[in-house]
C-alpha cells in the first residue's frame, strides 16, 4: 500500500512515443527531432540536457504544440494522462495548455508583456481557465506572488515587469505558470542569466512546489550542476535525439555515451587542481539538413568506428532504465550477452 500523495512507478502522467518533428525550409523538410521517446511519472523531475540546438526546447514545446509556423510534426504520439495531445483540436488543446500543462519560459523579460502590470497578466490567466470572480482572482494573484517569495505582493501586483529585478520577473513567471495548479510544468532554462544566489532560490522554490503540490516537472538546462541538484532522471540530447537516459546517478557516475562524457569533462573542477585545463568537445554539432543515416556524433567522437559513419546506432538497454545510443556500447553489451550465454 502507498500513502496518499506517494508516487509509484506505474503512475505515468506523460508518455512521448517516437516523436518526429521537422522544419520546412525553402520547400525542404529538415529533420529536427528524431524518434524521441520517454516517460514522465507524477511528482518526478525529468531533466533534459545538451548543447544549444540539440532539440531540448523544441521537443518540449511540441507537447503543447507551441511551435513556429514552419514546424511539422511528422509522427509519434504525446500521451498526457492517456490522451494523445497531437490529435486534439486546437480548441481542446487550449483547455489543457496553461491549465493542466504550463511552461516557464527562458527569458521572462520577453515573455511578460511590458505594457501590462504583473497583476493584469496573472488575472488574464485566471480569467481564461477558472470561474473565479474578479475579487477572488485578485486574491489568488496576491497569494501566488506571496507563494513564490515576492515581498509586499499587494503593492507589487500593480507594478510593471520593468519595475521588477531579473529574479523577481522569473518568480512572477513561475507564479503565472502555477496559477491554475498544473499537473505538468515545463521549465525551459528558468535559471539562465540569473546570478548564483537567485539561481539557488529559484531551484529551491521549484523543489518546494514539487513537494507541496506533487507537480511533475520537465527541467530543460545546459547546466549540469543545476540538473544534478533538482532532477530525478535525465535525458541527454544531441542532434535531435536522446543519446543517453537514466537516473541522475547513472548519468553522473556510470555514463557510457561519449557525448555525456564530453559534457561532464567540460565542467570546471572547483575542488580539484586549479591548473587543470578544461577539456572541450572538439568540433561542432552537425548541420541537420546534411545529416544522413550515420551517428550524428561520429565526427566529434574519440571512439568512432567505421560503422559510426555509415549507420545510426540502435538504442542499447543497460538495465534499470539506463539506455545509450552508441555503437561502441551496443557491441560491448552484445559481447557481455554472448559471454553470459556461453557460461550457461
Residue frames relative to the residue before (quaternion, step in Angstrom):
aa qw qx qy qz dx dy dz
X 1.0000 0.0000 0.0000 0.0000 0.00 0.00 0.00
X 0.1994 -0.7592 0.6055 0.1312 3.57 -1.14 0.70
X 0.4955 -0.6531 0.4846 0.3052 3.53 -1.07 0.74
X 0.6516 -0.4983 0.3902 0.4182 3.56 -1.27 0.37
X 0.7824 0.3123 -0.2371 0.4838 3.56 -0.93 0.90
X 0.6006 0.5541 -0.3727 0.4398 3.60 1.21 -0.30
X 0.3304 -0.7514 0.5455 0.1694 3.55 -1.15 0.69
X 0.1952 -0.7446 0.6231 0.1385 3.54 -1.00 0.81
X 0.6685 -0.5153 0.3571 0.4000 3.55 -1.28 0.37
X 0.6538 0.5445 -0.3167 0.4191 3.60 1.13 -0.56
X 0.6074 0.5790 -0.3568 0.4106 3.61 1.19 -0.38
X 0.0517 0.8104 -0.5752 0.0985 3.54 0.11 1.32
X 0.2209 -0.7903 0.5600 0.1144 3.57 -0.79 1.02
X 0.8034 0.1173 -0.0417 0.5823 3.59 1.10 -0.69
X 0.0160 0.7786 -0.6269 0.0198 3.55 -1.01 0.87
X 0.1236 -0.7736 0.6205 0.0364 3.54 -0.69 1.18
X 0.0652 -0.8231 0.5639 -0.0161 3.58 -0.70 1.12
X 0.8671 -0.1411 0.0811 0.4707 3.56 -0.78 1.14
X 0.1491 0.8201 -0.5351 0.1372 3.58 0.91 0.91
X 0.0277 -0.7756 0.6302 -0.0202 3.55 -0.89 1.05
X 0.0592 0.8003 -0.5904 0.0868 3.57 -0.76 1.06
X 0.0625 -0.7950 0.6033 0.0091 3.56 -0.96 0.89
X 0.3251 -0.6971 0.5919 0.2409 3.53 -1.35 0.20
X 0.3487 -0.7241 0.5574 0.2084 3.55 -0.96 0.92
X 0.0683 0.7918 -0.5970 0.1090 3.56 -0.49 1.25
X 0.8315 -0.1397 0.0287 0.5370 3.55 -0.53 1.28
X 0.7289 -0.4667 0.2090 0.4552 3.54 0.78 1.19
X 0.6384 0.4835 -0.3376 0.4947 3.59 1.26 0.21
X 0.3317 -0.7290 0.5619 0.2069 3.58 -1.01 0.80
X 0.1476 -0.7896 0.5939 0.0451 3.55 -0.67 1.19
X 0.3690 -0.7468 0.5022 0.2323 3.65 -0.47 1.13
X 0.1114 -0.8195 0.5620 0.0142 3.56 -0.85 1.03
X 0.7560 0.1388 -0.0837 0.6342 3.58 1.06 -0.80
X 0.0891 -0.8419 0.5319 -0.0209 3.57 -0.57 1.21
X 0.8514 -0.1959 0.0956 0.4771 3.55 -0.51 1.27
X 0.2248 0.7883 -0.5377 0.1972 3.59 0.82 0.98
X 0.0530 0.7878 -0.6089 0.0760 3.57 -0.84 1.06
X 0.2563 0.7446 -0.5972 0.1525 3.57 -1.04 0.82
X 0.2821 -0.7335 0.5868 0.1948 3.57 -1.30 0.24
X 0.1627 -0.7558 0.6265 0.0988 3.54 -1.26 0.52
X 0.2680 -0.7758 0.5546 0.1372 3.56 -0.80 1.04
X 0.6252 -0.5349 0.4085 0.3951 3.54 -1.25 0.41
X 0.8318 0.1992 -0.1651 0.4910 3.55 -0.98 0.90
X 0.5723 0.5973 -0.3696 0.4232 3.58 1.28 0.20
X 0.2634 -0.7166 0.6182 0.1865 3.55 -1.26 0.56
X 0.1011 -0.7957 0.5971 0.0091 3.55 -0.59 1.22
X 0.2199 -0.7945 0.5563 0.1047 3.57 -0.64 1.13
X 0.1001 -0.7523 0.6465 0.0777 3.56 -1.13 0.72
X 0.0073 -0.8253 0.5603 -0.0699 3.56 -0.54 1.22
X 0.3290 0.7213 -0.5685 0.2199 3.55 -1.20 0.57
X 0.6654 -0.4940 0.3752 0.4152 3.54 -1.32 0.21
X 0.6443 -0.4741 0.4096 0.4385 3.57 -1.30 0.21
X 0.7889 0.2930 -0.2301 0.4887 3.56 -0.93 0.92
X 0.5002 0.6784 -0.4190 0.3377 3.58 1.26 0.06
X 0.6011 -0.5926 0.3486 0.4074 3.60 1.25 -0.23
X 0.3424 0.7740 -0.4790 0.2327 3.59 1.27 0.17
X 0.7513 0.4108 -0.2242 0.4653 3.57 0.64 -1.14
X 0.6558 0.5260 -0.3216 0.4356 3.60 0.91 -0.90
X 0.6660 0.5002 -0.3150 0.4551 3.59 0.92 -0.86
X 0.6800 0.4708 -0.2892 0.4820 3.60 1.07 -0.66
X 0.6431 0.5112 -0.3243 0.4689 3.59 1.03 -0.72
X 0.5657 0.5981 -0.3787 0.4228 3.58 1.20 -0.49
X 0.5410 0.6310 -0.4008 0.3852 3.60 1.16 -0.54
X 0.7857 0.2327 -0.1243 0.5596 3.59 0.96 -0.88
X 0.4437 -0.7342 0.4109 0.3086 3.56 1.36 0.40
X 0.3467 0.6985 -0.5273 0.3375 3.52 0.97 0.97
X 0.2750 0.7981 -0.4579 0.2788 3.52 0.54 1.30
X 0.6051 -0.5387 0.4262 0.4026 3.61 -1.21 0.37
X 0.6616 -0.5447 0.3471 0.3810 3.58 -1.21 0.52
X 0.7186 0.4479 -0.2600 0.4640 3.59 1.07 -0.66
X 0.4727 0.6519 -0.4525 0.3833 3.59 1.27 0.24
X 0.0841 -0.7898 0.6073 0.0146 3.57 -0.99 0.90
X 0.2301 -0.7488 0.6065 0.1362 3.58 -0.69 1.10
X 0.1999 -0.8432 0.4944 0.0674 3.57 -0.33 1.29
X 0.8198 -0.1124 0.0792 0.5559 3.59 1.13 -0.32
X 0.5847 0.5966 -0.4359 0.3349 3.51 -1.33 0.19
X 0.3143 -0.7153 0.5894 0.2054 3.51 -1.39 -0.03
X 0.1012 -0.7417 0.6569 0.0900 3.56 -1.23 0.59
X 0.0741 -0.8340 0.5464 -0.0193 3.55 -0.07 1.35
X 0.0415 -0.7835 0.6197 -0.0183 3.56 -0.57 1.21
X 0.8142 -0.1128 0.0117 0.5695 3.56 -0.43 1.25
X 0.7448 -0.4271 0.2034 0.4706 3.55 1.06 0.88
X 0.6661 0.4899 -0.2930 0.4801 3.60 1.26 -0.23
X 0.3820 -0.7345 0.5147 0.2228 3.60 -0.80 1.00
X 0.3248 -0.7856 0.4996 0.1664 3.56 -0.36 1.27
X 0.6107 0.5708 -0.3564 0.4174 3.61 1.14 -0.53
X 0.6960 0.4533 -0.2690 0.4876 3.59 1.21 -0.43
X 0.5224 0.6529 -0.4134 0.3605 3.59 1.25 -0.18
X 0.4690 -0.6215 0.5338 0.3300 3.62 -1.03 0.69
X 0.6457 -0.5592 0.3529 0.3819 3.58 -1.11 0.68
X 0.6179 0.5550 -0.3461 0.4364 3.59 1.01 -0.74
X 0.6868 0.4610 -0.2768 0.4892 3.57 0.99 -0.85
X 0.6216 0.5494 -0.3398 0.4430 3.58 1.06 -0.75
X 0.6308 0.5542 -0.3311 0.4306 3.59 1.04 -0.76
X 0.6138 0.5378 -0.3481 0.4613 3.58 1.20 -0.47
X 0.6586 0.4740 -0.2881 0.5086 3.57 1.24 -0.53
X 0.6825 0.4929 -0.2687 0.4680 3.57 0.93 -1.00
X 0.8008 0.2273 -0.2036 0.5154 3.56 -0.69 1.13
X 0.7252 0.3791 -0.2294 0.5270 3.56 1.21 -0.45
X 0.8000 0.2023 -0.1053 0.5549 3.59 0.60 -1.13
X 0.7594 0.1715 -0.1105 0.6178 3.58 1.22 -0.55
X 0.0006 0.8019 -0.5965 0.0331 3.58 -0.76 1.05
X 0.2316 -0.7762 0.5732 0.1237 3.55 -1.26 0.42
X 0.2435 -0.7005 0.6515 0.1598 3.52 -1.16 0.81
X 0.2673 -0.8045 0.5106 0.1434 3.56 -0.44 1.19
X 0.6954 -0.5451 0.3138 0.3477 3.49 -1.31 0.63
X 0.8102 0.1641 -0.0567 0.5598 3.59 0.89 -0.92
X 0.2804 -0.8036 0.4972 0.1682 3.62 -0.17 1.22
X 0.5929 0.5863 -0.3764 0.4038 3.60 1.10 -0.55
X 0.7294 0.3719 -0.2342 0.5242 3.60 1.07 -0.65
X 0.6460 0.5239 -0.3227 0.4518 3.61 1.21 -0.35
X 0.6729 0.4221 -0.2820 0.5380 3.58 1.16 -0.57
X 0.4415 -0.6986 0.4988 0.2611 3.58 -0.94 0.91
X 0.3816 -0.7639 0.4699 0.2237 3.63 -0.55 1.12
X 0.6417 0.5597 -0.3196 0.4157 3.61 1.22 -0.40
X 0.7477 0.3483 -0.1951 0.5307 3.58 1.25 -0.29
X 0.5570 -0.6110 0.4487 0.3393 3.55 -1.16 0.65
X 0.6484 -0.5036 0.3995 0.4078 3.54 -1.30 0.36
X 0.6495 0.5330 -0.3110 0.4443 3.57 0.99 -0.85
X 0.6320 0.5305 -0.3284 0.4597 3.58 1.00 -0.81
X 0.6935 0.4875 -0.2843 0.4479 3.58 0.90 -0.92
X 0.6190 0.5065 -0.3347 0.4982 3.58 1.12 -0.62
X 0.6429 0.5432 -0.3124 0.4405 3.57 0.99 -0.90
X 0.6341 0.5489 -0.3286 0.4344 3.59 1.02 -0.81
X 0.6400 0.5160 -0.3219 0.4697 3.58 1.02 -0.82
X 0.6889 0.4803 -0.2767 0.4671 3.57 0.87 -0.97
X 0.6325 0.5413 -0.3245 0.4491 3.58 1.05 -0.78
X 0.6874 0.4976 -0.2761 0.4512 3.58 1.01 -0.86
X 0.8244 0.3037 -0.1074 0.4653 3.57 0.89 -0.97
X 0.7516 0.3170 -0.2133 0.5377 3.63 1.22 -0.08
X 0.4466 -0.6706 0.5215 0.2809 3.55 -1.35 0.14
X 0.3133 0.7781 -0.4928 0.2315 3.57 1.22 0.41
X 0.5001 -0.6277 0.5022 0.3219 3.55 -1.18 0.61
X 0.6913 -0.4707 0.3339 0.4347 3.58 -1.25 0.27
X 0.6544 0.5104 -0.3071 0.4657 3.59 0.99 -0.87
X 0.6821 0.4803 -0.2915 0.4681 3.59 0.93 -0.86
X 0.6092 0.5453 -0.3518 0.4558 3.59 1.10 -0.64
X 0.6477 0.5062 -0.3184 0.4720 3.58 1.02 -0.77
X 0.6400 0.5155 -0.3215 0.4705 3.58 1.01 -0.81
X 0.6569 0.5117 -0.3018 0.4643 3.57 0.99 -0.89
X 0.6321 0.5351 -0.3284 0.4541 3.60 1.02 -0.78
X 0.6570 0.4958 -0.3007 0.4819 3.57 0.96 -0.87
X 0.6369 0.5318 -0.3148 0.4610 3.56 1.03 -0.86
X 0.6524 0.5202 -0.3095 0.4560 3.60 0.98 -0.85
X 0.6636 0.4951 -0.3103 0.4671 3.59 0.92 -0.88
X 0.6420 0.5052 -0.3224 0.4782 3.57 1.04 -0.75
X 0.6392 0.5514 -0.3188 0.4310 3.58 0.99 -0.84
X 0.7329 0.3987 -0.2378 0.4974 3.61 1.00 -0.75
X 0.6341 -0.6149 0.3045 0.3565 3.57 1.25 0.41
X 0.4492 0.6589 -0.4810 0.3642 3.60 1.11 0.54
X 0.3794 -0.7468 0.5082 0.2001 3.57 -0.67 1.15
X 0.8484 0.1215 -0.1229 0.5003 3.55 -1.23 0.64
X 0.0266 0.8537 -0.5194 0.0262 3.62 0.78 0.97
X 0.5783 0.5941 -0.3770 0.4130 3.61 1.12 -0.58
X 0.7050 0.4122 -0.2498 0.5202 3.58 1.14 -0.67
X 0.6630 0.5400 -0.3047 0.4195 3.57 0.95 -0.90
X 0.5815 0.6265 -0.3693 0.3648 3.56 1.10 -0.65
X 0.7107 0.4311 -0.2461 0.4985 3.59 1.20 -0.54
X 0.5513 0.6069 -0.4002 0.4092 3.58 1.26 0.20
X 0.4716 -0.6657 0.5111 0.2704 3.54 -1.32 0.45
X 0.6926 -0.5008 0.3116 0.4152 3.63 -1.15 0.48
X 0.6639 0.5180 -0.3270 0.4288 3.61 0.96 -0.76
X 0.6288 0.5264 -0.3345 0.4643 3.59 1.26 -0.29
X 0.6167 0.5112 -0.3420 0.4914 3.59 1.31 -0.05
X 0.4781 -0.6159 0.5319 0.3304 3.57 -1.21 0.51
X 0.7111 -0.4481 0.3168 0.4394 3.60 -1.28 0.17
X 0.6746 0.4950 -0.2882 0.4656 3.56 0.95 -0.90
X 0.6577 0.5041 -0.3070 0.4680 3.58 1.02 -0.79
X 0.6226 0.5276 -0.3470 0.4622 3.59 1.04 -0.72
X 0.6477 0.5069 -0.3255 0.4665 3.56 0.99 -0.81
X 0.6319 0.5203 -0.3266 0.4726 3.59 1.04 -0.74
X 0.6368 0.5178 -0.3226 0.4715 3.59 1.05 -0.79
X 0.6221 0.5313 -0.3321 0.4694 3.58 1.09 -0.74
X 0.6477 0.5093 -0.3106 0.4739 3.57 1.00 -0.86
X 0.6261 0.5356 -0.3291 0.4615 3.59 1.02 -0.81
X 0.6483 0.5132 -0.3114 0.4684 3.59 0.99 -0.86
X 0.6681 0.5068 -0.2955 0.4577 3.58 0.96 -0.88
X 0.7333 0.4263 -0.2239 0.4800 3.58 1.10 -0.73
X 0.3608 0.7919 -0.4515 0.1971 3.57 1.29 -0.11
X 0.7935 0.2910 -0.1398 0.5158 3.59 0.95 -0.86
X 0.4894 -0.6913 0.4101 0.3383 3.58 1.22 0.52
X 0.0143 0.8475 -0.5301 0.0221 3.62 0.66 1.07
X 0.4799 -0.6520 0.5081 0.2941 3.53 -1.23 0.52
X 0.7766 0.1774 -0.0850 0.5985 3.58 1.21 -0.61
X 0.0943 -0.7873 0.6092 0.0132 3.54 -0.87 1.05
X 0.1745 -0.7600 0.6197 0.0898 3.57 -0.81 1.06
X 0.0936 -0.8017 0.5904 0.0070 3.59 -0.54 1.21
X 0.1143 -0.8289 0.5472 0.0202 3.58 -0.18 1.32
X 0.7900 -0.3063 0.1314 0.5147 3.56 -0.08 1.39
X 0.0665 0.8641 -0.4964 0.0497 3.61 0.78 1.00
X 0.7128 0.4312 -0.2691 0.4833 3.63 1.20 -0.26
X 0.3837 0.7319 -0.4823 0.2907 3.60 1.26 0.14
X 0.8450 0.1679 -0.1575 0.4826 3.58 -1.08 0.87
X 0.5743 0.5463 -0.4072 0.4537 3.61 1.21 0.31
X 0.5089 -0.6322 0.4687 0.3488 3.59 -1.07 0.62
X 0.7008 -0.5261 0.2823 0.3904 3.57 -1.19 0.57
X 0.6223 0.5454 -0.3507 0.4385 3.61 1.07 -0.64
X 0.6812 0.4600 -0.2751 0.4987 3.57 0.90 -0.97
X 0.5921 0.5803 -0.3465 0.4388 3.56 1.10 -0.78
X 0.6732 0.4928 -0.2875 0.4703 3.57 0.90 -0.96
X 0.6382 0.5319 -0.3225 0.4536 3.59 1.03 -0.77
X 0.6528 0.5086 -0.3108 0.4676 3.59 1.00 -0.85
X 0.6408 0.5185 -0.3188 0.4679 3.59 1.00 -0.85
X 0.6533 0.5055 -0.3112 0.4700 3.59 0.94 -0.88
X 0.6321 0.5346 -0.3274 0.4555 3.57 1.04 -0.79
X 0.6673 0.4928 -0.3044 0.4682 3.60 0.91 -0.88
X 0.6177 0.5372 -0.3376 0.4647 3.59 1.06 -0.75
X 0.6600 0.5151 -0.2965 0.4595 3.55 0.96 -0.94
X 0.6553 0.5114 -0.3079 0.4629 3.58 0.98 -0.86
X 0.6235 0.5389 -0.3336 0.4578 3.56 1.05 -0.79
X 0.7007 0.4656 -0.2711 0.4677 3.58 0.87 -0.96
X 0.7040 0.4913 -0.2705 0.4357 3.57 0.93 -0.92
X 0.8155 0.2494 -0.1001 0.5126 3.58 0.88 -0.97
X 0.3855 -0.7478 0.4621 0.2803 3.58 1.31 0.00
X 0.2623 0.7902 -0.5020 0.2342 3.54 1.10 0.80
X 0.3498 -0.6914 0.5870 0.2347 3.57 -1.07 0.76
X 0.1114 -0.8163 0.5665 0.0173 3.58 -0.92 0.91
X 0.1611 -0.7053 0.6786 0.1269 3.53 -1.13 0.81
X 0.0995 -0.8249 0.5564 -0.0052 3.56 -0.45 1.27
X 0.1376 -0.8093 0.5703 0.0292 3.57 -0.41 1.29
X 0.1835 0.7940 -0.5565 0.1621 3.58 -0.75 1.00
X 0.2750 -0.7028 0.6090 0.2440 3.54 -1.34 0.17
X 0.5724 0.5872 -0.3523 0.4511 3.55 1.39 0.05
X 0.2976 -0.7959 0.5031 0.1579 3.58 -0.27 1.27
X 0.6014 0.5660 -0.3586 0.4351 3.59 1.12 -0.60
X 0.6551 0.4913 -0.2970 0.4911 3.57 0.98 -0.87
X 0.6294 0.5513 -0.3228 0.4424 3.56 1.00 -0.87
X 0.6657 0.5110 -0.3020 0.4522 3.58 0.93 -0.92
X 0.6600 0.5450 -0.2985 0.4223 3.56 1.13 -0.69
X 0.8302 0.2793 -0.1081 0.4701 3.57 0.89 -0.87
X 0.7000 0.5276 -0.2772 0.3933 3.60 1.04 -0.74
X 0.3884 -0.6891 0.5634 0.2384 3.54 -1.24 0.60
X 0.7851 0.0486 -0.0030 0.6175 3.54 0.95 -0.96
X 0.2395 -0.7921 0.5555 0.0819 3.57 -1.21 0.57
X 0.1521 -0.7274 0.6607 0.1065 3.52 -1.18 0.78
X 0.1822 -0.7550 0.6203 0.1094 3.59 -0.89 0.95
X 0.1107 -0.8253 0.5533 0.0204 3.57 -0.58 1.19
X 0.0581 0.7658 -0.6388 0.0468 3.53 -1.14 0.76
X 0.8561 -0.0245 -0.0191 0.5158 3.57 -0.89 1.02
X 0.7518 -0.4597 0.2172 0.4199 3.55 0.86 1.02
X 0.7231 0.3572 -0.2632 0.5294 3.60 1.19 0.30
X 0.4937 -0.6242 0.5107 0.3252 3.56 -1.27 0.42
X 0.1679 -0.8165 0.5469 0.0775 3.58 -0.52 1.16
X 0.7884 -0.0070 -0.0212 0.6147 3.60 1.22 -0.35
X 0.0300 0.7859 -0.6171 0.0262 3.55 -1.08 0.75
X 0.2760 0.7437 -0.5752 0.1997 3.53 -1.16 0.66
X 0.6338 -0.4641 0.3872 0.4827 3.56 -1.21 -0.17
X 0.6758 -0.5453 0.2955 0.3982 3.56 -1.14 0.51
X 0.5933 0.5552 -0.3772 0.4444 3.62 1.10 -0.49
X 0.6397 0.5159 -0.3206 0.4709 3.58 1.01 -0.83
X 0.6767 0.5014 -0.2974 0.4497 3.59 0.91 -0.89
X 0.7327 0.4299 -0.2447 0.4674 3.59 0.91 -0.84
X 0.8261 0.2680 -0.1056 0.4844 3.59 0.88 -0.91
X 0.7868 0.2193 -0.1400 0.5597 3.60 1.18 -0.28
X 0.2255 0.7967 -0.5294 0.1849 3.58 1.09 0.71
X 0.2122 -0.8058 0.5461 0.0863 3.54 -1.12 0.74
X 0.6429 0.5302 -0.3457 0.4312 3.60 1.10 -0.47
X 0.5411 -0.6482 0.4264 0.3243 3.63 -0.91 0.86
X 0.6259 0.5322 -0.3500 0.4499 3.61 1.07 -0.60
X 0.6277 0.5136 -0.3271 0.4849 3.59 0.99 -0.82
X 0.6275 0.5359 -0.3175 0.4671 3.56 1.01 -0.87
X 0.6678 0.5081 -0.2967 0.4559 3.57 0.94 -0.89
X 0.6346 0.5284 -0.3279 0.4588 3.58 0.98 -0.80
X 0.6948 0.4783 -0.2762 0.4606 3.57 0.89 -0.94
X 0.6698 0.4996 -0.3004 0.4600 3.61 1.03 -0.73
X 0.6526 0.5225 -0.3171 0.4479 3.58 1.22 -0.36
X 0.5402 0.6045 -0.4043 0.4234 3.59 1.31 0.09
X 0.4752 -0.6629 0.4873 0.3118 3.64 -0.87 0.85
X 0.3105 -0.7362 0.5746 0.1773 3.58 -1.00 0.87
X 0.2165 -0.8305 0.5010 0.1111 3.58 0.02 1.31
X 0.7102 0.4374 -0.2605 0.4863 3.60 1.16 -0.48
X 0.6548 0.5385 -0.3037 0.4348 3.57 1.27 -0.18
X 0.7920 -0.2677 0.2355 0.4957 3.53 -1.23 -0.63
X 0.4169 -0.7327 0.4837 0.2353 3.57 -0.66 1.15
X 0.6894 0.4831 -0.2791 0.4619 3.60 1.12 -0.60
X 0.4846 0.6693 -0.4384 0.3535 3.57 1.27 -0.14
X 0.3609 -0.7614 0.4915 0.2202 3.63 -0.62 1.07
X 0.5318 -0.5835 0.4964 0.3610 3.54 -1.26 0.45
X 0.2801 -0.7469 0.5796 0.1667 3.56 -1.11 0.67
X 0.1812 -0.8171 0.5370 0.1058 3.63 -0.16 1.20
X 0.4775 -0.5927 0.5417 0.3568 3.55 -1.31 0.24
X 0.3795 -0.7536 0.4920 0.2144 3.58 -0.51 1.18
X 0.7824 0.3440 -0.2490 0.4556 3.55 -1.19 0.61
X 0.4455 -0.6749 0.5301 0.2550 3.54 -1.37 -0.10
X 0.6164 -0.5242 0.4171 0.4139 3.59 -1.21 0.40
X 0.5753 -0.6256 0.4002 0.3428 3.61 -1.09 0.61
X 0.4893 -0.5912 0.5440 0.3393 3.54 -1.29 0.39
X 0.4158 -0.7652 0.4295 0.2392 3.56 -0.37 1.28
X 0.6386 0.5425 -0.3357 0.4303 3.60 1.04 -0.67
X 0.7202 0.4155 -0.2338 0.5040 3.59 1.23 -0.46
X 0.5091 0.6744 -0.4096 0.3440 3.57 1.29 -0.15
X 0.1986 -0.7954 0.5653 0.0908 3.57 -0.77 1.06
X 0.7401 -0.3875 0.3020 0.4593 3.55 -1.10 -0.71
X 0.4463 0.6574 -0.4840 0.3666 3.56 0.86 1.01
X 0.6227 -0.4702 0.4228 0.4609 3.57 -1.27 -0.05
X 0.4611 -0.7196 0.4483 0.2620 3.58 -0.68 1.10
X 0.7130 0.4506 -0.2498 0.4756 3.60 1.14 -0.62
X 0.3909 0.7820 -0.4409 0.2033 3.60 1.27 -0.21
X 0.6905 0.5015 -0.2945 0.4300 3.62 0.87 -0.91
X 0.7317 0.3946 -0.2260 0.5077 3.61 1.20 -0.46
X 0.5845 0.6412 -0.3406 0.3624 3.57 1.29 -0.30
X 0.3938 -0.7322 0.5030 0.2361 3.62 -0.81 0.96
X 0.7171 0.4206 -0.2458 0.4984 3.60 1.24 -0.32
X 0.3124 0.8017 -0.4764 0.1808 3.61 1.25 0.17
X 0.1887 -0.7571 0.6190 0.0899 3.55 -1.11 0.86
X 0.7196 -0.4443 0.3001 0.4412 3.57 -1.25 0.19
X 0.6540 0.5361 -0.3174 0.4291 3.57 0.95 -0.88
X 0.5813 0.6127 -0.3658 0.3910 3.59 1.14 -0.62
X 0.6874 0.4724 -0.2688 0.4816 3.58 1.11 -0.71
X 0.7193 0.4530 -0.2449 0.4663 3.61 1.24 -0.26
X 0.8339 0.1172 0.0115 0.5392 3.55 0.98 -0.83
X 0.4802 -0.6640 0.4989 0.2822 3.54 -1.01 0.86
X 0.4369 -0.7283 0.4546 0.2682 3.61 -0.75 0.97
X 0.4593 -0.6471 0.5217 0.3133 3.58 -1.15 0.56
X 0.5478 -0.5944 0.4668 0.3587 3.55 -1.30 0.20
X 0.2001 -0.7772 0.5888 0.0962 3.57 -0.84 1.05
X 0.2621 -0.7584 0.5781 0.1483 3.57 -0.89 0.95
X 0.1972 -0.8088 0.5487 0.0762 3.56 -0.72 1.13
X 0.6049 -0.5681 0.3498 0.4346 3.58 1.28 0.09
X 0.8214 0.2101 -0.1878 0.4958 3.56 -1.25 0.54
X 0.7072 -0.4937 0.2650 0.4312 3.57 1.01 0.79
X 0.5380 0.6161 -0.4009 0.4126 3.60 1.30 0.09
X 0.0374 0.8057 -0.5877 0.0638 3.60 -0.65 1.14
X 0.0776 -0.7820 0.6182 0.0152 3.57 -1.17 0.69
X 0.2068 -0.7546 0.6097 0.1265 3.57 -1.04 0.83
X 0.4086 0.6821 -0.4851 0.3641 3.59 0.08 1.34
X 0.4864 -0.6827 0.4612 0.2908 3.60 -0.86 0.95
X 0.6243 0.5510 -0.3412 0.4362 3.59 0.99 -0.84
X 0.6887 0.4631 -0.2750 0.4855 3.58 0.89 -0.96
X 0.6203 0.5573 -0.3393 0.4353 3.58 1.01 -0.83
X 0.6804 0.4748 -0.2856 0.4796 3.60 0.92 -0.92
X 0.6264 0.5363 -0.3336 0.4569 3.61 1.04 -0.78
X 0.6774 0.4836 -0.2919 0.4713 3.58 0.96 -0.86
X 0.6230 0.5282 -0.3397 0.4663 3.59 1.08 -0.70
X 0.6346 0.5292 -0.3205 0.4631 3.57 1.04 -0.83
X 0.6418 0.5204 -0.3187 0.4645 3.59 1.01 -0.82
X 0.6370 0.5250 -0.3223 0.4634 3.57 1.01 -0.88
X 0.6519 0.5271 -0.3104 0.4482 3.57 1.00 -0.88
X 0.6549 0.5053 -0.3084 0.4697 3.57 1.03 -0.82
X 0.6459 0.5111 -0.3249 0.4648 3.59 1.03 -0.76
X 0.6469 0.5144 -0.3205 0.4628 3.58 1.03 -0.81
X 0.6431 0.5261 -0.3178 0.4569 3.59 1.05 -0.80
X 0.6440 0.5325 -0.3157 0.4495 3.60 1.06 -0.76
X 0.6986 0.4388 -0.2765 0.4929 3.57 1.13 -0.67
